[in-house]
Amino acid sequence: MRILVTAPYNEQGIRVLEKNFGEVVYKTWKENGRSFSEDELNALLDESNADALITEHDHVTEKVIELHKNLQFIGVCRGTPSNVAVETAEKYGIPVFHTPARNAQAVAEMFVANVINLLRMTIPSWQWLTGENWEAGAHTSYLQFKGNELAEKTIGMVGFGAVGQRIAEIVKCFPCNIQFYDPFLENFDPIYHKTTLEDIFETSDIVSIHLPVNSHTVGMINTNLISRMKPDAIFVNTARASVVDRDALLDAIQNNKIRGAVLDVFDHEPPDEKDYLLIHSPNVLATPHTAGATHEVEDHHVKILNAKLMHWLKEKQLVDQKQDNQI
């Protein structure tokens, strides 16, 4: 088998693929400076004569799969295979593997760092200090930038998957009270409180969004929910912008209906004019979709995907052996 790998893949991971599957053609999108387009990916698959594909951000469209319907598998080094025409792959019996939780630790650490930065007014105090505003004998900074501790805050998670649970594991030690809304989760640590969506927004000091994008979640976080938040509450979104009604959030921010927001995702990337209204708000701490961007995440996705591929290969070999014995 020949595998085209366009995702970042460490040397150890490639050696595992070579040992168990065969040849690896490594052409990471990083060398291209951006993800491979539909036409570029088609060309790479043709040139490499690949039997399988491991991707990260490339455009694995319906056309790509139609032209390469004999791929044995598609591996996607992402939390969800959102860049792949999964239904088309299923049509041709091509299994699609992805790497949920690869960035759970990275996002959790960014959550803690930026929520604390907002609570402690780290950035405005740094701007004040670098602006050389500290006068002799003055206690301005002590009074103006006195913030709050994360300890004892109630954090409400909307969606309680790998990222939400990793955050909970970290912040429970501050300690913080953790509650969540997730209708699909039945088994969980009893120290966490499962409640309604409305209760999350009404009673949490920090509301954190951890939803995937689908037909049920787009625009789910609307005016009705955001208007229920406490005046001193913080809104956090490190998941997907489309699950939040941007106008409702902007109204809450601009009119000081909530304390502020920590945002890593936006309706348009790069941002449009309205996104920048949020980004430039003094009570918003915004980052450019980097919550999951650490060097370690690449090692995590290699480990997760290789484990899935090894399991798939073992199952395939057992099926092939069984068929051979029946001949």
Phi and psi in degrees as a GROMACS rama.xvg file:
@    title "Ramachandran Plot"
@    xaxis  label "Phi"
@    yaxis  label "Psi"
@TYPE xy
-115.506  123.82  ARG-2
-110.257  125.544  ILE-3
-87.9009  120.957  LEU-4
-113.076  111.309  VAL-5
-105.945  -8.38198  THR-6
-80.7831  153.1  ALA-7
-60.5133  127.489  PRO-8
-141.437  126.296  TYR-9
-74.4521  165.127  ASN-10
-60.7873  -40.6325  GLU-11
-62.4694  -41.2862  GLN-12
-64.8733  -39.4066  GLY-13
-65.85  -39.1262  ILE-14
-62.031  -38.06  ARG-15
-63.1801  -42.8502  VAL-16
-62.9728  -44.8206  LEU-17
-64.4863  -39.1344  GLU-18
-68.0702  -35.9874  LYS-19
-103.88  -21.3438  ASN-20
-117.911  -33.6339  PHE-21
132.352  -132.929  GLY-22
-83.0156  143.242  GLU-23
-120.109  126.091  VAL-24
-103.706  111.315  VAL-25
-103.045  113.241  TYR-26
-139.619  79.9682  LYS-27
-70.522  145.691  THR-28
-63.0992  -21.8822  TRP-29
-60.7193  -36.7876  LYS-30
-65.8381  -25.1932  GLU-31
-84.0752  -17.2927  ASN-32
83.2707  -4.66802  GLY-33
-165.981  170.024  ARG-34
-66.4973  152.814  SER-35
-76.3603  134.386  PHE-36
-73.3298  174.234  SER-37
-54.7951  -50.2403  GLU-38
-66.9167  -40.4928  ASP-39
-64.8251  -40.5668  GLU-40
-68.3992  -39.7625  LEU-41
-57.8405  -44.3926  ASN-42
-63.4151  -42.3887  ALA-43
-64.0955  -41.2453  LEU-44
-65.4838  -39.0588  LEU-45
-68.0385  -46.4066  ASP-46
-63.7072  -38.9075  GLU-47
-83.9911  -14.343  SER-48
53.1517  44.8972  ASN-49
-74.639  146.419  ALA-50
-97.2854  -13.5092  ASP-51
-154.947  162.37  ALA-52
-134.658  135.725  LEU-53
-121.084  118.12  ILE-54
-126.805  171.785  THR-55
-127.74  -68.9028  GLU-56
-111.523  -3.77482  HIS-57
-65.5728  159.562  ASP-58
-87.0397  87.6415  HIS-59
-88.6645  78.9137  VAL-60
-83.1308  176.362  THR-61
-57.8328  -41.1513  GLU-62
-63.3906  -43.1267  LYS-63
-57.8889  -44.8622  VAL-64
-71.987  -38.8199  ILE-65
-59.026  -38.4323  GLU-66
-81.0376  -12.0296  LEU-67
-135.363  52.542  HIS-68
-71.2131  -7.49981  LYS-69
-95.9903  8.04883  ASN-70
-56.9359  136.705  LEU-71
-80.6768  -28.1124  GLN-72
-164.058  161.55  PHE-73
-125.952  120.903  ILE-74
-102.683  133.941  GLY-75
-122.656  114.884  VAL-76
-84.8271  65.6027  CYS-77
-148.48  163.682  ARG-78
-65.8014  -32.0671  GLY-79
-137.257  147.906  THR-80
-82.2225  51.8054  PRO-81
-71.3273  -14.1084  SER-82
-95.7236  7.61941  ASN-83
-118.546  138.15  VAL-84
-77.5832  79.9537  ALA-85
-60.7971  -40.9739  VAL-86
-62.0576  -37.7924  GLU-87
-67.0813  -40.0527  THR-88
-61.2241  -43.3653  ALA-89
-62.362  -36.111  GLU-90
-57.1339  -36.1339  LYS-91
-101.653  10.6472  TYR-92
70.6081  26.9055  GLY-93
-92.5399  114.782  ILE-94
-69.0387  140.349  PRO-95
-116.541  119.597  VAL-96
-108.662  142.168  PHE-97
-134.575  -179.25  HIS-98
-125.01  69.9763  THR-99
-60.6879  144.944  PRO-100
77.2569  5.10564  ALA-101
-60.958  -31.7738  ARG-102
-111.552  17.1925  ASN-103
-59.2082  -45.0001  ALA-104
-66.2947  -41.7098  GLN-105
-62.2487  -47.3009  ALA-106
-66.3558  -39.2768  VAL-107
-62.4434  -42.8698  ALA-108
-65.187  -40.14  GLU-109
-65.737  -38.2939  MET-110
-56.6866  -52.7556  PHE-111
-61.4523  -46.5029  VAL-112
-60.8014  -48.3335  ALA-113
-77.7243  -31.9802  ASN-114
-65.4543  -43.1612  VAL-115
-64.5981  -41.6541  ILE-116
-58.9975  -40.1831  ASN-117
-69.7277  -43.8992  LEU-118
-62.1115  -36.8372  LEU-119
-96.3942  3.83864  ARG-120
53.274  43.1649  MET-121
-62.4653  -45.8613  THR-122
-68.6264  -49.0882  ILE-123
-63.2711  -31.9203  PRO-124
-71.0509  -35.4095  SER-125
-64.9887  -41.9605  TRP-126
-63.5632  -39.5437  GLN-127
-63.0715  -43.0679  TRP-128
-69.721  -46.094  LEU-129
-70.0562  -17.8433  THR-130
-80.9998  2.14097  GLY-131
59.0504  47.8383  GLU-132
-96.3766  2.42279  ASN-133
-82.7681  109.099  TRP-134
-96.1405  152.475  GLU-135
-59.3788  130.459  ALA-136
78.6582  -5.10988  GLY-137
-83.1852  145.154  ALA-138
-108.158  23.8171  HIS-139
-55.7789  -47.8398  THR-140
-63.2303  -41.4131  SER-141
-63.0454  -36.0156  TYR-142
-85.0462  -43.0844  LEU-143
-72.8366  -32.3333  GLN-144
-114.911  26.3622  PHE-145
-73.7495  119.095  LYS-146
-108.539  -152.859  GLY-147
-127.968  156.294  ASN-148
-88.5604  152.221  GLU-149
-74.4446  -27.8903  LEU-150
-55.1733  138.377  ALA-151
74.2579  3.07125  GLU-152
-76.848  149.909  LYS-153
-95.2636  120.776  THR-154
-107.691  124.889  ILE-155
-107.624  122.364  GLY-156
-99.8265  127.779  MET-157
-100.214  100.129  VAL-158
95.9948  127.712  GLY-159
-132.515  57.0396  PHE-160
-88.1303  -148.793  GLY-161
-60.4641  -44.0862  ALA-162
-68.7045  -49.874  VAL-163
-57.7398  -42.2604  GLY-164
-69.5138  -34.052  GLN-165
-67.8756  -40.7516  ARG-166
-59.4654  -45.2278  ILE-167
-59.7261  -40.8756  ALA-168
-61.3626  -35.2833  GLU-169
-77.6449  -50.4377  ILE-170
-79.0507  -14.9958  VAL-171
-63.861  -19.3171  LYS-172
-85.2656  -5.35227  CYS-173
-68.2928  -44.9646  PHE-174
-97.5907  156.645  PRO-175
-125.719  154.738  CYS-176
-92.1739  128.799  ASN-177
-112.711  126.152  ILE-178
-131.069  157.049  GLN-179
-149.74  157.446  PHE-180
-118.65  118.751  TYR-181
-161.587  96.9779  ASP-182
-65.5788  -13.7514  PRO-183
-96.5212  -6.64406  PHE-184
-100.391  118.27  LEU-185
-106.634  -34.7486  GLU-186
-106.464  120.898  ASN-187
-157.436  163.238  PHE-188
-62.6381  125.845  ASP-189
-65.266  -7.19973  PRO-190
-74.2156  -14.0727  ILE-191
-98.747  145.756  TYR-192
-106.592  119.85  HIS-193
-87.9851  130.854  LYS-194
-146.633  -170.403  THR-195
-85.4906  162.308  THR-196
-62.4679  -41.7546  LEU-197
-63.8155  -39.9411  GLU-198
-65.8651  -36.2113  ASP-199
-55.7873  -48.0657  ILE-200
-74.2457  -30.4983  PHE-201
-80.0902  -30.0998  GLU-202
-115.992  -7.95037  THR-203
-86.7933  143.707  SER-204
-80.554  -29.3114  ASP-205
-134.095  123.749  ILE-206
-107.786  121.34  VAL-207
-119.728  129.122  SER-208
-95.4933  129.144  ILE-209
-139.869  58.4885  HIS-210
-110.006  145.268  LEU-211
-79.7867  168.055  PRO-212
-96.9687  121.036  VAL-213
-154.251  -176.955  ASN-214
-63.556  -21.5131  SER-215
-90.1563  -23.6883  HIS-216
-102.175  -18.6841  THR-217
-60.8339  122.75  VAL-218
72.1084  11.6447  GLY-219
-62.2643  -38.0555  MET-220
-87.1223  94.0825  ILE-221
-110.656  -173.812  ASN-222
-58.0022  -41.1679  THR-223
-56.8876  -41.1829  ASN-224
-77.7873  -48.0332  LEU-225
-62.2464  -33.808  ILE-226
-68.5232  -15.5413  SER-227
-83.12  -11.1447  ARG-228
-68.0874  149.355  MET-229
-68.9188  149.318  LYS-230
-58.6735  -27.426  PRO-231
-102.712  15.944  ASP-232
-83.5837  156.784  ALA-233
-115.098  136.142  ILE-234
-104.35  130.654  PHE-235
-125.531  130.624  VAL-236
-135.466  106.376  ASN-237
-115.282  15.9408  THR-238
-101.494  -91.049  ALA-239
-140.549  137.154  ARG-240
-69.0739  -33.9121  ALA-241
-67.0289  -12.9245  SER-242
-81.9317  -7.85154  VAL-243
-114.328  136.005  VAL-244
-72.379  106.345  ASP-245
-60.4737  -39.641  ARG-246
-64.2539  -37.9836  ASP-247
-65.7996  -42.1252  ALA-248
-68.0335  -42.3788  LEU-249
-61.6297  -40.7044  LEU-250
-61.6914  -42.7041  ASP-251
-65.664  -36.9877  ALA-252
-73.1109  -50.1306  ILE-253
-67.2592  -28.9032  GLN-254
-103.015  15.1488  ASN-255
53.3833  38.7314  ASN-256
-78.7342  -20.6071  LYS-257
-131.619  167.858  ILE-258
-68.7998  -39.6812  ARG-259
170.912  -170.152  GLY-260
-147.717  149.822  ALA-261
-114.656  115.628  VAL-262
-126.321  134.256  LEU-263
-120.637  -7.80507  ASP-264
-132.267  151.409  VAL-265
-140.973  156.495  PHE-266
-58.0851  -34.9893  ASP-267
-127.742  131.974  HIS-268
-131.077  103.151  GLU-269
-69.7526  156.042  PRO-270
-65.4748  151.109  PRO-271
-96.5449  -172.971  ASP-272
-60.5125  -41.9125  GLU-273
-71.4574  -36.2236  LYS-274
-58.7312  -40.795  ASP-275
-68.6769  -24.3622  TYR-276
-62.3993  -39.4296  LEU-277
-68.6175  -48.4922  LEU-278
-59.5235  -38.9404  ILE-279
-85.9876  -2.42101  HIS-280
-65.1015  134.377  SER-281
-65.2305  -20.7027  PRO-282
-102.184  23.1716  ASN-283
-121.023  132.694  VAL-284
-107.671  110.045  LEU-285
-114.582  140.666  ALA-286
-129.299  152.647  THR-287
-85.5894  62.8565  PRO-288
55.9341  50.0444  HIS-289
-119.388  9.55415  THR-290
-59.3417  -33.9475  ALA-291
-100.862  14.1318  GLY-292
-98.7512  88.3563  ALA-293
-131.237  157.293  THR-294
-63.5873  -33.5735  HIS-295
-66.2348  -28.1618  GLU-296
-57.6316  -37.0299  VAL-297
-64.5686  -37.9046  GLU-298
-66.7553  -38.0239  ASP-299
-63.1708  -44.6444  HIS-300
-69.6032  -31.013  HIS-301
-62.8451  -46.4568  VAL-302
-63.162  -44.7214  LYS-303
-66.7449  -46.9536  ILE-304
-69.4623  -42.1733  LEU-305
-60.6823  -38.2907  ASN-306
-62.4258  -41.6153  ALA-307
-66.8721  -40.5533  LYS-308
-68.0207  -38.0352  LEU-309
-64.8655  -38.9825  MET-310
-64.9874  -44.1855  HIS-311
-61.5689  -42.4713  TRP-312
-63.8879  -41.7271  LEU-313
-63.4227  -43.8342  LYS-314
-64.3774  -39.915  GLU-315
-64.377  -42.897  LYS-316
-64.1512  -38.0794  GLN-317
-64.5664  -41.482  LEU-318
-64.6994  -44.4371  VAL-319
-62.9176  -40.7693  ASP-320
-64.6828  -40.4968  GLN-321
-64.4082  -40.5265  LYS-322
-66.5662  -39.5204  GLN-323
-63.0779  -38.852  ASP-324
-69.0181  -24.0946  ASN-325
-84.1562  -13.7131  GLN-326
